[in-house]
Amino acid sequence: MTLHKAKKTYHHGDLRAGLLSSARMLLEEQGISALGLRAITRHAGVSSAAATPHFGNLMGLLSALATVGYEELAAALEPVLEEGAHAVGLVYVRFAILNPGLFTLMFRSDVIDRNEPALAAARARTSGMLTRLIDSLGGQQPQRTQAGTRAALWGKVHGLAVLAIDGFLDVLLSSQGEGLSLEDLLEDALR
């Protein structure tokens, strides 16, 4: 338990960041089901009422954490946008593998408020990057075809990310015998 560290953060006046950090640690260690307001505030070393002025309720806190996830994903994608869809796809899947709980939370509409302004803006920034990249691949297509292309490409990359964090790609790798790594599999799948 990081009680001392969290209290130190609180005493320096950054309770909001401390609560988000505690929520993220619990999320990655124990999963979404562990994310109750009491558990998060207890982990941060503060009373459960301390989160209310910053987030309102648990959904507000989780929406803020999902916002952080979208901001981090956008920051990871931005440097490789010029390298093309393959590089972007790899970064997207690697982000999911490195942040499985956060990645899962970002797409859980039952526990976050997708209409929360900061979250909506962060999602729009990330999806805007992906949309511009995908559209640049398709050239001049009718709008309906562009939407289908976007859905297909995002579905492929997102599906690989979900399969990776749920361990299903490991099962596939083990059935292939020695010599094929997860990185090799991702490279081949996204080619």
C-alpha positions in Angstrom: 0.0 0.0 0.0 1.4 3.4 -0.9 -0.3 5.3 1.9 2.7 7.5 2.8 3.4 8.5 -0.8 -0.3 9.3 -1.4 -0.6 11.4 1.8 2.6 13.2 0.8 1.0 14.0 -2.6 -2.2 15.2 -0.8 -0.2 17.5 1.6 1.4 19.1 -1.4 -2.0 20.1 -2.7 -2.4 17.7 -5.6 -5.2 15.5 -4.3 -6.7 15.1 -7.7 -3.5 13.7 -9.2 -3.1 11.5 -6.1 -6.6 10.0 -6.5 -6.1 9.4 -10.2 -2.8 7.7 -9.5 -4.4 5.5 -6.8 -7.3 4.6 -9.1 -4.8 3.7 -11.9 -2.7 1.5 -9.6 -5.8 -0.3 -8.4 -7.1 -0.7 -11.9 -3.9 -2.2 -13.2 -3.4 -4.4 -10.1 -6.9 -5.6 -9.5 -9.1 -4.7 -12.4 -12.2 -2.5 -12.9 -14.2 -4.4 -10.3 -11.8 -3.1 -7.6 -12.5 0.5 -8.4 -14.9 1.7 -5.8 -14.7 5.3 -4.4 -13.9 4.0 -1.0 -11.1 1.7 -2.2 -9.5 4.5 -4.2 -9.6 7.1 -1.5 -8.4 4.5 1.1 -5.5 3.7 -1.2 -4.8 7.4 -1.5 -4.9 7.8 2.3 -7.8 10.2 2.4 -11.5 10.0 3.4 -14.0 8.9 0.8 -15.5 12.4 0.9 -12.3 13.9 -0.3 -12.9 12.9 -3.9 -16.2 14.6 -4.2 -15.0 18.2 -4.8 -12.7 17.0 -7.6 -14.8 14.4 -9.4 -18.3 14.5 -8.0 -18.6 10.7 -7.9 -17.0 7.4 -9.0 -18.1 7.9 -12.6 -16.5 11.3 -12.6 -13.2 10.0 -11.3 -13.2 7.1 -13.8 -14.1 9.5 -16.6 -11.1 11.6 -15.6 -8.9 8.5 -15.6 -10.2 7.5 -19.0 -9.3 11.0 -20.2 -5.7 10.5 -19.1 -5.7 7.2 -21.1 -6.9 8.9 -24.3 -4.3 11.7 -23.7 -1.5 9.2 -23.3 -2.6 7.2 -26.3 -2.7 10.3 -28.4 0.8 11.3 -27.2 2.1 7.8 -28.1 0.5 7.9 -31.5 1.5 11.4 -32.6 5.2 10.7 -33.2 4.5 7.8 -35.5 1.6 9.2 -37.5 4.0 10.1 -40.4 5.3 6.5 -40.5 1.9 5.2 -41.6 -0.8 2.8 -40.5 1.5 -0.1 -39.7 3.5 1.9 -37.1 0.4 3.5 -35.7 -1.3 0.0 -35.3 1.8 -1.3 -33.5 1.8 1.6 -31.1 -1.9 1.3 -30.5 -1.6 -2.4 -29.6 1.5 -1.9 -27.5 -0.3 0.8 -25.5 -3.0 -1.7 -24.7 -0.6 -4.3 -23.7 1.3 -1.9 -21.4 -1.8 -0.4 -19.9 -4.4 -3.2 -20.0 -6.7 -1.9 -17.3 -6.6 1.7 -18.5 -7.2 0.6 -22.1 -10.2 -1.5 -21.1 -11.6 1.4 -19.0 -11.3 3.8 -21.9 -13.9 1.8 -23.8 -16.3 0.9 -21.0 -19.3 3.2 -21.5 -21.1 1.7 -18.4 -18.6 3.2 -15.9 -17.5 6.4 -17.6 -19.4 9.4 -18.9 -18.6 9.7 -22.6 -20.2 13.2 -22.6 -17.9 14.6 -20.0 -16.2 17.5 -21.9 -12.6 16.7 -21.1 -13.1 13.0 -22.0 -15.0 13.9 -25.2 -12.2 16.2 -26.2 -9.5 13.7 -25.5 -11.4 11.0 -27.4 -12.0 13.3 -30.3 -8.3 14.2 -30.5 -7.3 10.5 -30.6 -10.0 9.4 -33.0 -9.3 12.5 -35.2 -5.7 11.4 -35.6 -6.7 7.8 -36.5 -9.4 9.1 -38.9 -7.0 11.4 -40.7 -4.5 8.6 -41.1 -7.1 6.1 -42.4 -8.6 8.6 -44.8 -5.1 9.3 -46.2 -4.8 5.7 -47.1 -8.1 5.5 -49.0 -7.6 8.3 -51.3 -10.8 9.7 -52.8 -13.6 7.4 -51.7 -17.3 8.0 -51.3 -18.2 8.9 -47.7 -19.9 5.6 -47.1 -16.8 3.6 -48.2 -14.6 5.8 -46.0 -16.7 5.0 -43.0 -16.5 1.3 -43.8 -12.7 1.5 -44.2 -12.4 3.3 -40.9 -14.5 0.7 -39.1 -12.6 -2.2 -40.7 -9.1 -0.9 -39.9 -9.9 0.3 -36.4 -11.7 -3.0 -35.8 -8.6 -5.0 -36.8 -6.2 -3.0 -34.6 -8.6 -2.7 -31.7 -9.4 -6.4 -31.9 -5.8 -7.3 -31.8 -5.3 -5.1 -28.8 -8.2 -6.8 -27.0 -7.0 -10.2 -27.9 -3.5 -9.4 -26.7 -4.6 -8.0 -23.3 -7.0 -10.9 -22.7 -4.3 -13.4 -23.4 -5.8 -14.9 -26.6 -2.8 -14.1 -28.7 -0.6 -16.0 -26.2 -2.8 -19.1 -26.9 -2.3 -18.6 -30.6 1.4 -18.2 -30.2 1.7 -21.4 -28.1 -0.1 -23.4 -30.8 2.5 -22.2 -33.4 5.5 -23.7 -31.5 8.8 -22.0 -30.8 10.1 -19.1 -32.8 7.1 -16.8 -33.2 7.0 -13.9 -30.8 4.1 -11.6 -30.0 6.0 -8.8 -31.7 6.3 -11.0 -34.9 2.6 -11.9 -34.7 1.6 -8.2 -34.4 4.0 -7.3 -37.3 2.5 -9.9 -39.5 -1.1 -9.2 -38.6 -0.8 -5.5 -39.2 1.1 -5.7 -42.4 
